[in-house]
Amino acid sequence: MSRLNLYLDLIRWNRPAGWLLLLWPSLGALWVAAGGFPGLHLLLVFVLGTILMRSAGCCVNDVADREFDKHVKRTAQRPVTSGRVGVKEALGVGAALAFVAFLLVLTTNVATIAWSVLGLVLSLVYPYAKRYVSMPQAVLGVAFSFGIPMAFAAVNGGPAFELFSGAAPWTAPGFWTGVWHSVPPLAWLLMAGNLFWVLAYDTEYAMVDRDDDLRIGMKTSAITLGDADVPAVTAFYLVFLGIWTAALWSVVNPWVWGAMLVVALAQVAWHFHLIKDRIRDGCFKAFRLNHWLGFTVFVGVVLGV
């Protein structure tokens, strides 16, 4: 296998569901923040940035989990785990992708740049949370939802950042207050709701590897929830939809949003059917279908705002 093919395998290029799970809530927040189409520039920044950062995250995750992944059937042949890509090489690829993503963020404004640094830190912390946190999916939920406050900052955060101006805006009086106020309470409410969606789909993902994770001592929500996993996943989906409905009801067309909810709830029912018997293939299929639920909510936002 060529190096390029190995790198594509490393960043899960043939499995776009991963970056779609990040993309739809970020774009939904972008549409809400802008009150409609946010413009081609911001659309491209968030689409390309999401793909790049998810790919960089895969590199870091595979390095962090390389010893655990050897003992999990689904992950044993990943490039780093199998030794076909070295640790330094994988981290180099991840750093290069993250750097390109940061260059994209530099075309926005200082508030978005400031929030992106915190988002990067969260993405680096998550792979290690699985060793210490009984519900690491909650940490992932915060990291995977961080495109939402960044979207609001990109729309509300003031003038574009001047890369070669020589100025240091973060030293100016009131800078950090401005960064904070670039993200309104609505953004944090949407982020909180999205966290429950991440809990739902990543618990389905964890249900696939439950036996292997128990054997190697990995902490996951599927193990922590035990027999309550299926009702908990269903509840997480409903809380996600409930919070987004409550947050956006005053800004969306109720008929459009209601129609979206019918389609979304039908998908939740299908997910329950797929995972209720806790069969590995059913749980994995449910996880892979989640990007359609995210797309459904995004369409509701676009047509409803």
C-alpha positions as a Markdown table, in Angstrom:
| # | Residue | x | y | z |
|---|---|---|---|---|
| 1 | Met | 0.0 | 0.0 | 0.0 |
| 2 | Ser | 1.4 | 3.4 | -0.9 |
| 3 | Arg | 2.1 | 6.1 | 1.7 |
| 4 | Leu | -0.8 | 8.2 | 0.3 |
| 5 | Asn | -3.2 | 5.3 | 0.7 |
| 6 | Leu | -2.0 | 4.7 | 4.3 |
| 7 | Tyr | -2.5 | 8.4 | 5.1 |
| 8 | Leu | -6.0 | 8.3 | 3.7 |
| 9 | Asp | -6.7 | 5.2 | 5.8 |
| 10 | Leu | -5.2 | 7.0 | 8.8 |
| 11 | Ile | -7.6 | 9.9 | 8.5 |
| 12 | Arg | -10.6 | 7.7 | 7.6 |
| 13 | Trp | -11.0 | 9.3 | 4.2 |
| 14 | Asn | -13.3 | 6.5 | 3.1 |
| 15 | Arg | -15.6 | 7.0 | 6.1 |
| 16 | Pro | -17.0 | 10.5 | 5.8 |
| 17 | Ala | -19.7 | 9.8 | 8.4 |
| 18 | Gly | -17.2 | 11.0 | 11.1 |
| 19 | Trp | -16.8 | 14.5 | 9.7 |
| 20 | Leu | -20.5 | 14.8 | 8.8 |
| 21 | Leu | -21.3 | 14.3 | 12.5 |
| 22 | Leu | -19.2 | 17.4 | 13.2 |
| 23 | Leu | -20.4 | 19.4 | 10.2 |
| 24 | Trp | -24.2 | 19.4 | 10.4 |
| 25 | Pro | -24.5 | 21.1 | 13.8 |
| 26 | Ser | -21.7 | 23.6 | 13.0 |
| 27 | Leu | -23.5 | 24.6 | 9.8 |
| 28 | Gly | -26.8 | 24.7 | 11.5 |
| 29 | Ala | -25.4 | 27.1 | 14.1 |
| 30 | Leu | -23.8 | 29.1 | 11.3 |
| 31 | Trp | -27.2 | 29.5 | 9.6 |
| 32 | Val | -28.9 | 30.5 | 12.9 |
| 33 | Ala | -26.2 | 33.0 | 13.8 |
| 34 | Ala | -26.4 | 34.6 | 10.3 |
| 35 | Gly | -30.2 | 34.5 | 10.1 |
| 36 | Gly | -29.9 | 32.6 | 6.8 |
| 37 | Phe | -27.1 | 31.9 | 4.3 |
| 38 | Pro | -23.8 | 32.9 | 6.0 |
| 39 | Gly | -21.9 | 33.6 | 2.8 |
| 40 | Leu | -19.6 | 31.4 | 0.7 |
| 41 | His | -16.5 | 32.4 | 2.7 |
| 42 | Leu | -17.7 | 31.2 | 6.1 |
| 43 | Leu | -19.3 | 28.1 | 4.5 |
| 44 | Leu | -16.1 | 27.0 | 2.9 |
| 45 | Val | -14.1 | 27.8 | 6.1 |
| 46 | Phe | -16.4 | 25.6 | 8.2 |
| 47 | Val | -16.7 | 22.7 | 5.7 |
| 48 | Leu | -13.0 | 22.5 | 4.9 |
| 49 | Gly | -12.0 | 23.2 | 8.6 |
| 50 | Thr | -14.3 | 20.4 | 9.9 |
| 51 | Ile | -12.9 | 17.9 | 7.4 |
| 52 | Leu | -9.3 | 18.9 | 8.3 |
| 53 | Met | -9.8 | 18.9 | 12.1 |
| 54 | Arg | -11.6 | 15.6 | 12.1 |
| 55 | Ser | -8.8 | 14.1 | 10.1 |
| 56 | Ala | -6.2 | 15.5 | 12.4 |
| 57 | Gly | -8.1 | 14.2 | 15.4 |
| 58 | Cys | -8.0 | 10.7 | 13.9 |
| 59 | Cys | -4.2 | 10.9 | 13.8 |
| 60 | Val | -4.0 | 11.9 | 17.5 |
| 61 | Asn | -6.6 | 9.4 | 18.5 |
| 62 | Asp | -4.9 | 6.5 | 16.8 |
| 63 | Val | -1.5 | 7.4 | 18.4 |
| 64 | Ala | -3.1 | 7.6 | 21.9 |
| 65 | Asp | -5.0 | 4.4 | 21.5 |
| 66 | Arg | -2.5 | 2.3 | 19.6 |
| 67 | Glu | -1.8 | -0.1 | 22.5 |
| 68 | Phe | -5.5 | -0.6 | 23.3 |
| 69 | Asp | -6.5 | -0.9 | 19.6 |
| 70 | Lys | -4.4 | -4.0 | 19.2 |
| 71 | His | -6.9 | -5.9 | 21.4 |
| 72 | Val | -10.1 | -4.6 | 19.6 |
| 73 | Lys | -11.2 | -6.6 | 16.6 |
| 74 | Arg | -12.5 | -3.5 | 14.8 |
| 75 | Thr | -9.4 | -1.4 | 15.2 |
| 76 | Ala | -6.5 | -3.9 | 15.2 |
| 77 | Gln | -5.5 | -3.1 | 11.6 |
| 78 | Arg | -5.4 | 0.7 | 11.8 |
| 79 | Pro | -2.2 | 2.1 | 10.3 |
| 80 | Val | -0.6 | 3.2 | 13.5 |
| 81 | Thr | -1.7 | 0.1 | 15.5 |
| 82 | Ser | -0.4 | -2.3 | 12.9 |
| 83 | Gly | 2.9 | -0.4 | 12.6 |
| 84 | Arg | 2.5 | 0.6 | 9.0 |
| 85 | Val | 2.6 | 4.3 | 10.0 |
| 86 | Gly | 5.0 | 5.4 | 12.8 |
| 87 | Val | 3.9 | 7.5 | 15.8 |
| 88 | Lys | 5.9 | 10.6 | 14.8 |
| 89 | Glu | 4.8 | 10.2 | 11.2 |
| 90 | Ala | 1.1 | 10.1 | 12.2 |
| 91 | Leu | 1.5 | 13.1 | 14.5 |
| 92 | Gly | 3.3 | 15.0 | 11.7 |
| 93 | Val | 0.3 | 14.3 | 9.4 |
| 94 | Gly | -2.1 | 15.4 | 12.1 |
| 95 | Ala | -0.1 | 18.6 | 12.8 |
| 96 | Ala | 0.0 | 19.5 | 9.1 |
| 97 | Leu | -3.7 | 19.1 | 8.8 |
| 98 | Ala | -4.4 | 21.1 | 11.9 |
| 99 | Phe | -2.1 | 23.9 | 10.7 |
| 100 | Val | -4.0 | 24.2 | 7.4 |
| 101 | Ala | -7.3 | 24.3 | 9.4 |
| 102 | Phe | -5.8 | 27.1 | 11.5 |
| 103 | Leu | -4.8 | 29.0 | 8.4 |
| 104 | Leu | -8.5 | 28.9 | 7.4 |
| 105 | Val | -9.6 | 30.2 | 10.8 |
| 106 | Leu | -7.1 | 33.1 | 10.3 |
| 107 | Thr | -9.4 | 34.4 | 7.5 |
| 108 | Thr | -12.2 | 35.0 | 9.9 |
| 109 | Asn | -11.8 | 37.1 | 13.1 |
| 110 | Val | -9.9 | 37.2 | 16.3 |
| 111 | Ala | -12.8 | 35.9 | 18.4 |
| 112 | Thr | -13.1 | 32.8 | 16.2 |
| 113 | Ile | -9.4 | 32.3 | 16.4 |
| 114 | Ala | -9.5 | 32.5 | 20.3 |
| 115 | Trp | -12.3 | 30.0 | 20.5 |
| 116 | Ser | -10.6 | 27.6 | 18.0 |
| 117 | Val | -7.6 | 27.3 | 20.3 |
| 118 | Leu | -9.8 | 26.0 | 23.1 |
| 119 | Gly | -11.5 | 23.7 | 20.6 |
| 120 | Leu | -8.1 | 22.3 | 19.6 |
| 121 | Val | -7.2 | 21.7 | 23.3 |
| 122 | Leu | -10.5 | 19.8 | 23.8 |
| 123 | Ser | -9.8 | 17.6 | 20.7 |
| 124 | Leu | -6.4 | 16.7 | 22.1 |
| 125 | Val | -7.7 | 15.9 | 25.6 |
| 126 | Tyr | -10.5 | 13.5 | 24.5 |
| 127 | Pro | -8.4 | 10.5 | 23.4 |
| 128 | Tyr | -6.9 | 10.3 | 27.0 |
| 129 | Ala | -10.3 | 10.8 | 28.7 |
| 130 | Lys | -11.1 | 7.1 | 28.0 |
| 131 | Arg | -8.6 | 6.1 | 30.6 |
| 132 | Tyr | -10.0 | 8.2 | 33.5 |
| 133 | Val | -13.6 | 9.3 | 32.9 |
| 134 | Ser | -16.5 | 6.8 | 33.2 |
| 135 | Met | -18.4 | 8.7 | 30.5 |
| 136 | Pro | -15.7 | 9.9 | 28.1 |
| 137 | Gln | -18.4 | 10.4 | 25.5 |
| 138 | Ala | -19.4 | 13.5 | 27.4 |
| 139 | Val | -15.9 | 14.9 | 26.8 |
| 140 | Leu | -16.2 | 14.0 | 23.1 |
| 141 | Gly | -19.6 | 15.8 | 23.2 |
| 142 | Val | -18.0 | 19.0 | 24.2 |
| 143 | Ala | -15.2 | 18.7 | 21.7 |
| 144 | Phe | -17.5 | 17.7 | 18.8 |
| 145 | Ser | -19.9 | 20.5 | 19.6 |
| 146 | Phe | -17.4 | 23.3 | 19.7 |
| 147 | Gly | -18.1 | 24.3 | 16.1 |
| 148 | Ile | -21.3 | 25.8 | 17.4 |
| 149 | Pro | -19.8 | 28.6 | 19.5 |
| 150 | Met | -17.1 | 29.1 | 16.8 |
| 151 | Ala | -19.9 | 29.6 | 14.2 |
| 152 | Phe | -21.5 | 32.3 | 16.2 |
| 153 | Ala | -18.1 | 33.9 | 16.9 |
| 154 | Ala | -17.4 | 33.9 | 13.1 |
| 155 | Val | -20.6 | 35.8 | 12.5 |
| 156 | Asn | -20.6 | 38.1 | 15.5 |
| 157 | Gly | -16.9 | 38.4 | 16.3 |
| 158 | Gly | -16.0 | 41.7 | 14.6 |
| 159 | Pro | -13.5 | 42.6 | 11.9 |
| 160 | Ala | -11.3 | 40.1 | 10.2 |
| 161 | Phe | -7.9 | 39.2 | 11.7 |
| 162 | Glu | -5.0 | 40.9 | 10.0 |
| 163 | Leu | -2.2 | 38.2 | 9.9 |
| 164 | Phe | 0.7 | 40.6 | 9.1 |
| 165 | Ser | -0.5 | 43.7 | 11.0 |
| 166 | Gly | 2.0 | 43.2 | 13.8 |
| 167 | Ala | -0.7 | 44.0 | 16.3 |
| 168 | Ala | -1.5 | 41.9 | 19.4 |
| 169 | Pro | -5.3 | 42.3 | 19.8 |
| 170 | Trp | -5.4 | 39.9 | 22.8 |
| 171 | Thr | -3.6 | 42.6 | 24.8 |
| 172 | Ala | -6.1 | 45.3 | 24.0 |
| 173 | Pro | -8.5 | 46.4 | 26.8 |
| 174 | Gly | -11.8 | 44.5 | 26.6 |
| 175 | Phe | -10.5 | 42.0 | 24.1 |
| 176 | Trp | -11.4 | 38.9 | 26.1 |
| 177 | Thr | -14.8 | 40.4 | 27.1 |
| 178 | Gly | -15.5 | 40.9 | 23.4 |
| 179 | Val | -14.5 | 37.3 | 22.7 |
| 180 | Trp | -16.9 | 36.0 | 25.3 |
| 181 | His | -19.8 | 38.3 | 24.1 |
| 182 | Ser | -19.3 | 37.0 | 20.5 |
| 183 | Val | -21.0 | 33.8 | 21.6 |
| 184 | Pro | -24.6 | 34.5 | 22.9 |
| 185 | Pro | -26.5 | 32.2 | 25.3 |
| 186 | Leu | -28.3 | 30.6 | 22.4 |
| 187 | Ala | -25.1 | 29.1 | 21.1 |
| 188 | Trp | -24.3 | 27.5 | 24.5 |
| 189 | Leu | -27.9 | 26.1 | 24.6 |
| 190 | Leu | -27.5 | 24.6 | 21.2 |
| 191 | Met | -24.1 | 23.2 | 22.2 |
| 192 | Ala | -25.6 | 21.6 | 25.3 |
| 193 | Gly | -28.3 | 20.0 | 23.2 |
| 194 | Asn | -25.8 | 18.7 | 20.7 |
| 195 | Leu | -23.8 | 17.2 | 23.5 |
| 196 | Phe | -26.7 | 14.8 | 24.1 |
| 197 | Trp | -26.7 | 13.8 | 20.4 |
| 198 | Val | -23.0 | 12.9 | 20.7 |
| 199 | Leu | -23.7 | 10.9 | 23.8 |
| 200 | Ala | -26.4 | 9.0 | 21.9 |
| 201 | Tyr | -24.4 | 8.1 | 18.8 |
| 202 | Asp | -21.0 | 7.5 | 20.5 |
| 203 | Thr | -22.7 | 5.2 | 23.1 |
| 204 | Glu | -24.0 | 3.2 | 20.1 |
| 205 | Tyr | -20.4 | 3.2 | 18.8 |
| 206 | Ala | -19.2 | 2.0 | 22.2 |
| 207 | Met | -21.8 | -0.8 | 22.3 |
| 208 | Val | -20.0 | -2.3 | 19.3 |
| 209 | Asp | -16.8 | -2.8 | 21.3 |
| 210 | Arg | -18.2 | -3.4 | 24.7 |
| 211 | Asp | -16.8 | -6.9 | 25.1 |
| 212 | Asp | -13.3 | -5.9 | 24.0 |
| 213 | Asp | -13.4 | -2.7 | 26.1 |
| 214 | Leu | -14.3 | -4.7 | 29.2 |
| 215 | Arg | -11.4 | -7.0 | 28.6 |
| 216 | Ile | -8.8 | -4.3 | 28.3 |
| 217 | Gly | -10.1 | -2.0 | 31.0 |
| 218 | Met | -11.3 | 0.9 | 28.7 |
| 219 | Lys | -14.0 | 3.2 | 30.2 |
| 220 | Thr | -17.0 | 3.9 | 28.0 |
| 221 | Ser | -20.6 | 5.1 | 28.4 |
| 222 | Ala | -21.9 | 1.7 | 27.2 |
| 223 | Ile | -20.1 | 0.0 | 30.1 |
| 224 | Thr | -21.1 | 2.6 | 32.6 |
| 225 | Leu | -24.7 | 2.5 | 31.6 |
| 226 | Gly | -24.9 | -1.3 | 31.6 |
| 227 | Asp | -28.4 | -2.6 | 30.9 |
| 228 | Ala | -29.7 | 1.0 | 30.8 |
| 229 | Asp | -27.8 | 1.7 | 27.6 |
| 230 | Val | -30.7 | 1.3 | 25.2 |
| 231 | Pro | -33.2 | 3.5 | 27.0 |
| 232 | Ala | -30.4 | 6.0 | 27.8 |
| 233 | Val | -29.5 | 6.3 | 24.1 |
| 234 | Thr | -33.1 | 6.9 | 23.2 |
| 235 | Ala | -33.5 | 9.5 | 25.9 |
| 236 | Phe | -30.3 | 11.3 | 24.7 |
| 237 | Tyr | -31.8 | 11.6 | 21.2 |
| 238 | Leu | -35.0 | 13.0 | 22.6 |
| 239 | Val | -33.2 | 15.5 | 24.9 |
| 240 | Phe | -31.1 | 16.7 | 21.9 |
| 241 | Leu | -34.2 | 17.3 | 19.8 |
| 242 | Gly | -36.1 | 18.8 | 22.7 |
| 243 | Ile | -33.3 | 21.3 | 23.5 |
| 244 | Trp | -32.9 | 22.4 | 19.9 |
| 245 | Thr | -36.6 | 22.8 | 19.5 |
| 246 | Ala | -36.9 | 24.9 | 22.7 |
| 247 | Ala | -33.9 | 27.0 | 21.7 |
| 248 | Leu | -35.0 | 27.7 | 18.1 |
| 249 | Trp | -38.8 | 27.7 | 18.3 |
| 250 | Ser | -38.9 | 31.5 | 18.3 |
| 251 | Val | -36.7 | 31.8 | 15.2 |
| 252 | Val | -37.8 | 29.0 | 12.9 |
| 253 | Asn | -41.0 | 28.4 | 11.0 |
| 254 | Pro | -43.0 | 26.1 | 13.3 |
| 255 | Trp | -44.5 | 24.1 | 10.4 |
| 256 | Val | -41.1 | 23.4 | 8.8 |
| 257 | Trp | -39.6 | 22.5 | 12.2 |
| 258 | Gly | -42.6 | 20.3 | 13.1 |
| 259 | Ala | -42.2 | 18.4 | 9.8 |
| 260 | Met | -38.5 | 18.0 | 10.5 |
| 261 | Leu | -39.3 | 16.6 | 14.0 |
| 262 | Val | -41.5 | 13.9 | 12.5 |
| 263 | Val | -38.7 | 12.7 | 10.2 |
| 264 | Ala | -36.1 | 13.0 | 13.0 |
| 265 | Leu | -38.3 | 11.0 | 15.5 |
| 266 | Ala | -38.9 | 8.3 | 12.9 |
| 267 | Gln | -35.1 | 7.9 | 12.7 |
| 268 | Val | -34.9 | 7.8 | 16.5 |
| 269 | Ala | -37.4 | 4.9 | 16.5 |
| 270 | Trp | -35.3 | 3.1 | 13.8 |
| 271 | His | -32.2 | 3.5 | 16.0 |
| 272 | Phe | -34.0 | 2.0 | 18.9 |
| 273 | His | -35.0 | -1.0 | 16.7 |
| 274 | Leu | -31.4 | -1.4 | 15.6 |
| 275 | Ile | -29.8 | -1.4 | 19.1 |
| 276 | Lys | -32.5 | -2.9 | 21.3 |
| 277 | Asp | -31.0 | -6.4 | 21.0 |
| 278 | Arg | -27.4 | -5.0 | 21.5 |
| 279 | Ile | -26.2 | -7.0 | 18.4 |
| 280 | Arg | -22.9 | -5.7 | 17.2 |
| 281 | Asp | -23.8 | -5.2 | 13.6 |
| 282 | Gly | -27.0 | -3.4 | 14.5 |
| 283 | Cys | -25.3 | -1.0 | 16.9 |
| 284 | Phe | -22.6 | -0.2 | 14.3 |
| 285 | Lys | -25.2 | 0.4 | 11.6 |
| 286 | Ala | -27.1 | 2.7 | 14.0 |
| 287 | Phe | -24.0 | 4.7 | 14.6 |
| 288 | Arg | -23.2 | 5.0 | 10.9 |
| 289 | Leu | -26.7 | 6.3 | 10.2 |
| 290 | Asn | -26.5 | 9.2 | 12.6 |
| 291 | His | -25.2 | 11.7 | 10.0 |
| 292 | Trp | -28.7 | 11.5 | 8.4 |
| 293 | Leu | -30.3 | 12.6 | 11.6 |
| 294 | Gly | -27.8 | 15.5 | 11.7 |
| 295 | Phe | -28.6 | 16.3 | 8.1 |
| 296 | Thr | -32.4 | 16.3 | 8.9 |
| 297 | Val | -32.0 | 18.8 | 11.7 |
| 298 | Phe | -29.8 | 21.0 | 9.5 |
| 299 | Val | -32.4 | 21.0 | 6.7 |
| 300 | Gly | -35.0 | 22.0 | 9.3 |
| 301 | Val | -32.8 | 25.0 | 10.3 |
| 302 | Val | -32.0 | 26.0 | 6.7 |
| 303 | Leu | -35.7 | 25.9 | 5.6 |
| 304 | Gly | -37.1 | 27.2 | 8.8 |
| 305 | Val | -34.9 | 30.2 | 9.6 |
